[in-house]
Amino acid sequence: MLGDLLLVIFVAPAIVILLYRIVPPPVTPLMLIRVVEGYGLTKDWVPLSEISPNLQRAVIASEDAKFCLHRGFDWDAVDNAIERLQKKERRVLGASTISMQTSKNLFLWPGRTFVRKGIEAYLTVWLEALLPKKRILELYLNEIEWGPGIYGAEAAARTYFGVSAAKLTPRQAALMAAVLPNPIFWRPDRPGPWTSAHAGTIEARMNSVVLGKGTPCP
């Protein structure tokens, strides 16, 4: 009995991830949590082909420059984060890749406990094994939180800039990427000094991100 239960726990994520290879996720744990907290729920799934390459480059430049090179984990960033923690530095750079963030967004709750991070890592292994990079980025850009009750690139682009995700300019895309660390309190259409400066850095880095034809990876 226990063995059967462990087997189900082991393979269930793979089954769901394979399903998400074909269909959009209907809802995520974070969306439900935010609804309970009093936020609404606005999302509008669009295929990656209808999301501006500017935004694709912006999130890769901002969140995971090695997205096309790793298999879910940026070990150099992990080592850097551990080193900073050991030195007790106040600002520790995040080591979460787009794949890890996608796993978290699809299945988990907010938090920084070692248990949650361990589950996130386990899910990321399945995600990278079962989905191509194109689908991972498509899931990421459609499910990520971009404001109070706002999820995905299309809903965010229309809310903040009055355009579809396909029409985002490089500056708008950089501003949207810049608010991802704290989307509940930061707005891309009304950036503060730090957000505006960070968006400028992202926009400069976007020039070095080369996308493939119909896919984020060349």
C-alpha positions in Angstrom: 0.0 0.0 0.0 2.7 2.4 1.0 4.7 1.4 -2.1 1.8 2.1 -4.3 1.3 5.6 -2.7 4.9 6.4 -3.2 4.8 5.4 -6.8 1.8 7.6 -7.4 3.5 10.5 -5.7 6.6 9.9 -7.9 4.9 9.7 -11.3 2.0 12.1 -10.8 4.0 15.2 -11.6 5.2 13.6 -14.8 1.6 12.8 -15.9 0.5 16.4 -15.2 3.5 17.8 -17.0 2.9 15.7 -20.0 -0.7 16.9 -20.0 0.5 20.5 -19.9 2.6 19.8 -22.9 -0.6 19.8 -24.8 -3.2 21.9 -22.9 -2.8 25.1 -21.0 -3.0 24.8 -17.2 -6.5 25.9 -16.0 -5.3 27.4 -12.7 -2.3 27.3 -10.4 -2.0 27.2 -6.6 -0.7 30.8 -6.5 -3.8 32.0 -8.4 -6.1 30.3 -5.9 -4.1 31.7 -3.0 -4.3 35.2 -4.4 -8.1 34.9 -5.0 -8.5 33.9 -1.3 -6.4 37.0 -0.4 -8.8 39.2 -2.2 -7.2 39.7 -5.6 -9.0 38.9 -8.8 -7.9 36.5 -11.5 -7.2 37.9 -15.0 -5.4 35.7 -17.5 -5.5 35.1 -21.2 -3.5 32.3 -22.7 -1.7 33.0 -26.0 0.8 30.8 -27.9 4.5 31.8 -27.8 4.2 33.0 -31.4 1.8 35.7 -30.2 4.2 37.0 -27.5 6.6 39.6 -28.7 10.2 38.4 -29.2 11.1 41.6 -27.2 9.5 40.1 -24.1 11.0 36.7 -24.7 14.4 38.3 -24.8 13.7 40.5 -21.8 12.8 37.7 -19.4 15.7 35.5 -20.6 18.1 38.5 -20.1 16.6 39.3 -16.7 15.8 36.0 -15.2 17.9 33.3 -16.9 20.6 34.2 -19.3 21.7 30.5 -19.7 18.1 29.3 -20.3 19.1 27.6 -23.6 22.3 26.1 -22.2 21.3 24.3 -19.0 19.0 21.4 -18.1 17.0 23.3 -15.5 19.7 24.4 -13.1 22.3 27.1 -13.4 25.0 25.6 -11.1 27.2 28.7 -11.3 24.4 30.8 -10.0 23.7 28.2 -7.3 27.4 28.3 -6.2 27.3 32.1 -6.2 24.2 32.2 -4.0 25.7 29.7 -1.5 28.9 31.7 -1.3 27.0 34.9 -0.6 25.0 33.1 2.1 28.1 31.8 3.7 29.6 35.3 3.7 26.2 36.5 5.2 25.8 39.2 2.5 22.6 41.1 2.7 21.7 40.8 -1.0 21.9 37.2 -2.3 21.4 37.0 -6.1 18.7 34.5 -7.0 19.7 31.1 -8.6 16.2 30.2 -9.8 16.1 29.5 -13.5 13.1 30.0 -15.8 12.5 26.2 -15.6 12.6 26.3 -11.8 10.2 29.3 -11.7 7.9 27.5 -14.1 7.8 24.4 -11.8 7.0 26.6 -8.8 4.4 28.6 -10.7 2.6 25.5 -11.9 2.6 23.3 -8.8 3.7 25.1 -5.6 3.0 27.8 -3.1 5.1 31.0 -2.4 7.8 30.4 0.2 11.5 30.0 0.7 11.7 26.8 2.8 14.2 24.1 2.0 11.3 21.6 1.7 9.6 23.7 -1.0 12.9 24.3 -2.8 13.6 20.6 -2.8 10.2 19.8 -4.3 10.7 22.5 -6.8 14.0 21.0 -7.9 12.4 17.5 -8.2 9.6 19.0 -10.4 12.2 20.9 -12.5 13.9 17.6 -13.4 10.7 16.2 -14.7 9.9 19.5 -16.5 13.2 19.6 -18.4 13.0 15.9 -19.2 9.5 16.0 -20.7 9.1 19.4 -22.2 11.0 21.3 -24.9 12.4 24.7 -24.1 9.8 26.4 -26.3 6.9 25.0 -24.2 8.7 25.8 -20.9 9.0 29.4 -21.9 5.4 29.4 -23.2 4.2 28.1 -19.9 6.3 30.6 -18.0 5.1 33.6 -19.9 1.5 32.6 -19.6 1.3 31.6 -16.0 3.7 34.0 -14.2 2.2 36.6 -11.8 2.5 40.1 -13.2 0.5 42.1 -10.7 -2.4 41.8 -8.3 -4.6 39.1 -9.9 -2.8 39.5 -13.2 -1.2 36.4 -14.8 0.6 36.0 -18.1 2.0 38.3 -20.7 -1.3 39.0 -22.6 -3.2 40.1 -19.6 -0.3 42.2 -18.3 0.4 43.9 -21.6 -3.2 44.9 -22.0 -3.6 46.0 -18.4 -0.4 48.1 -18.2 0.1 49.3 -21.8 -3.2 48.7 -23.6 -1.6 46.5 -26.3 -1.4 42.8 -27.0 1.6 40.8 -25.9 2.6 40.6 -29.5 3.0 44.4 -29.8 5.2 45.1 -26.8 8.1 47.4 -27.6 11.6 46.7 -26.2 11.2 49.3 -23.5 7.8 48.0 -22.4 9.1 44.4 -22.4 12.1 45.4 -20.3 9.8 47.2 -17.8 7.6 44.1 -17.5 10.6 41.9 -16.9 12.0 44.4 -14.3 8.9 44.1 -12.0 8.9 40.3 -11.9 10.8 40.1 -8.5 7.9 42.0 -6.8 4.9 42.2 -9.1 2.3 42.8 -6.4 3.9 46.2 -5.5 5.8 47.3 -8.7 4.1 48.4 -11.9 5.7 48.5 -15.3 3.6 51.4 -16.4 4.5 53.5 -13.4 8.1 52.5 -12.6 10.1 54.0 -9.7 13.7 55.0 -10.1 15.1 51.5 -9.4 12.7 49.8 -11.7 13.3 52.2 -14.5 17.1 51.9 -14.1 16.8 48.1 -13.9 14.7 48.1 -17.1 17.4 50.0 -18.8 20.0 47.3 -17.8 17.7 44.6 -19.1 17.1 46.4 -22.4 20.8 46.6 -22.9 21.3 42.9 -22.2 18.4 42.0 -24.5 20.7 42.7 -27.5 22.8 39.7 -26.6 19.9 37.3 -26.5 19.5 35.6 -29.8 16.3 33.7 -30.4 15.8 30.8 -32.8 13.3 30.7 -35.6 10.0 29.9 -33.9 11.7 28.9 -30.7 13.6 30.7 -28.0 16.8 28.6 -28.5 18.9 28.9 -31.6 
